[in-house]
Amino acid sequence: MAGAKGTPALVVLQAAGVTHTVHAYSHDPRTPAGYGPEAATALGLDPGSVFKTLLAEVDGRLTVAVVPVTGRLDLKSLAAATGGKRAAMADVAVAERATGYVAGGISPLGQKQALPTVVDETVYLYDEVYVSGGRRGLDIGLAPDDLVRLTGATVADLAHA
């Protein structure tokens, strides 16, 4: 795309003309908090508005789950939301290969393969939500409707404390 710069996630947003904000922070590979909580703290954001992108296999098919960093993915809920019977977390190497991103920097936007995506319903509690921008230390803020539309996501109750 002529003139588009940045990660594939940013290229998607730019090409779609979606209003978004870009937030970089210094990622500490030794952080015990995890990538998402680290991003929320480093950027001074409400942790509930920061979402992590996880990959699972639902009945053997890779599926993307986008849940708040304050919660845990409920695999049974993910399976039910996609009409499947059984879900398990995908192997990290499989997730990286399918998305084109490294773990801790997997964005729900601009992935190498179009995968079924489910976003946790709490996304609508915020005017702006934050997801990985496609690399560790980079988050993107955007409207929940834009996230759901650009990922072709289903919205469901996926996360639990």
C-alpha positions in Angstrom: 0.0 0.0 0.0 1.5 3.2 -1.1 2.4 5.5 1.8 1.3 3.0 4.5 3.9 2.5 7.2 4.4 0.4 10.3 3.3 -3.0 11.4 0.6 -4.9 9.4 -1.9 -3.9 12.1 -1.2 -0.2 11.5 -1.3 -0.7 7.8 -4.8 -2.2 8.1 -6.0 0.7 10.2 -4.5 3.3 7.8 -5.9 1.6 4.7 -9.4 1.5 6.4 -9.2 5.1 7.4 -9.9 4.2 11.0 -9.2 6.7 13.7 -6.7 5.3 16.1 -4.0 6.2 18.5 -0.5 4.6 18.8 1.1 4.1 22.1 4.7 2.9 22.4 6.3 1.9 25.7 9.6 0.3 26.7 8.9 -3.4 27.0 10.8 -5.2 29.8 11.3 -8.9 28.9 11.8 -9.7 32.6 8.4 -8.3 33.7 6.5 -10.8 35.9 3.2 -9.1 35.2 2.7 -10.3 31.6 2.5 -8.3 28.4 -1.0 -6.9 28.8 -0.7 -5.7 32.4 2.7 -4.3 31.6 1.2 -2.3 28.8 -1.6 -1.0 31.0 0.8 0.1 33.7 3.4 1.6 31.3 0.7 3.6 29.4 -1.3 4.6 32.5 -4.5 2.9 31.1 -7.4 1.3 32.8 -6.4 -2.4 32.7 -10.0 -3.3 31.7 -9.6 -1.4 28.5 -6.5 -3.2 27.4 -7.1 -6.4 25.5 -4.8 -9.4 24.8 -5.0 -11.5 21.7 -4.9 -15.2 22.2 -5.0 -18.1 19.8 -6.8 -21.3 20.5 -7.8 -24.4 18.5 -11.6 -24.9 18.5 -12.4 -28.4 17.2 -8.9 -28.3 15.5 -9.4 -24.9 13.8 -7.4 -21.9 14.9 -9.5 -19.2 16.4 -8.6 -15.8 17.8 -9.9 -14.7 21.2 -9.6 -11.1 22.3 -10.1 -10.7 26.0 -9.3 -8.0 28.7 -5.8 -8.4 30.3 -7.7 -8.4 33.6 -9.4 -11.7 32.8 -8.7 -15.2 31.7 -10.1 -16.8 28.6 -12.8 -19.3 29.3 -12.1 -22.0 26.6 -15.6 -23.5 27.0 -17.2 -20.1 26.3 -14.9 -19.7 23.3 -16.0 -23.1 21.9 -19.7 -22.3 22.5 -19.3 -18.8 20.8 -17.9 -20.4 17.7 -20.4 -23.3 17.6 -17.6 -25.7 18.6 -17.4 -28.4 21.2 -13.9 -28.3 22.5 -11.2 -25.6 22.7 -7.5 -25.7 23.8 -4.8 -23.0 23.7 -2.8 -23.1 20.5 0.9 -23.8 20.6 2.9 -20.6 20.6 4.9 -21.5 17.4 1.6 -22.3 15.6 0.1 -19.0 16.8 3.2 -17.0 15.6 3.3 -18.8 12.2 -0.5 -18.2 11.6 -0.5 -14.6 12.6 3.0 -13.4 11.5 3.5 -11.8 14.9 5.6 -12.9 17.9 4.0 -13.9 21.2 3.4 -10.9 23.3 3.0 -8.8 20.2 0.2 -10.6 18.4 -2.4 -8.1 17.2 -5.9 -9.1 16.2 -5.4 -6.8 13.2 -3.3 -7.5 10.1 -2.7 -11.2 10.7 -1.3 -13.4 7.9 -4.3 -15.6 7.8 -7.9 -14.5 8.3 -9.1 -16.5 11.3 -12.4 -16.7 13.1 -12.3 -14.1 15.9 -14.3 -13.6 19.0 -14.0 -10.5 21.2 -15.1 -10.4 24.8 -18.3 -8.4 25.4 -16.6 -6.1 27.9 -15.1 -4.3 24.8 -18.3 -2.2 24.8 -17.7 -0.9 28.3 -15.1 1.6 26.8 -15.1 4.3 24.2 -11.6 3.3 23.3 -9.9 0.0 23.7 -6.3 -1.0 23.3 -4.8 -4.0 21.5 -1.3 -5.0 20.5 0.0 -3.0 17.6 1.9 -5.9 16.2 5.0 -5.9 18.3 6.0 -6.0 22.0 5.9 -2.5 23.4 3.3 -1.1 21.0 -0.4 -0.8 21.6 -3.2 0.7 19.4 -6.2 2.5 20.7 -9.4 2.3 18.7 -13.2 2.3 19.0 -14.7 -1.1 19.9 -17.0 -1.0 16.9 -13.9 -0.6 14.6 -12.1 -3.5 16.3 -15.1 -5.8 15.8 -15.7 -4.7 12.2 -12.1 -4.9 11.1 -11.6 -8.4 12.6 -15.0 -9.7 11.5 -15.5 -10.7 15.1 -18.3 -12.2 17.0 -18.8 -10.6 20.4 -19.4 -13.0 23.4 -18.8 -13.5 27.1 -15.3 -15.0 27.0 -13.4 -13.8 30.0 -13.6 -14.5 33.7 -11.6 -13.1 36.6 
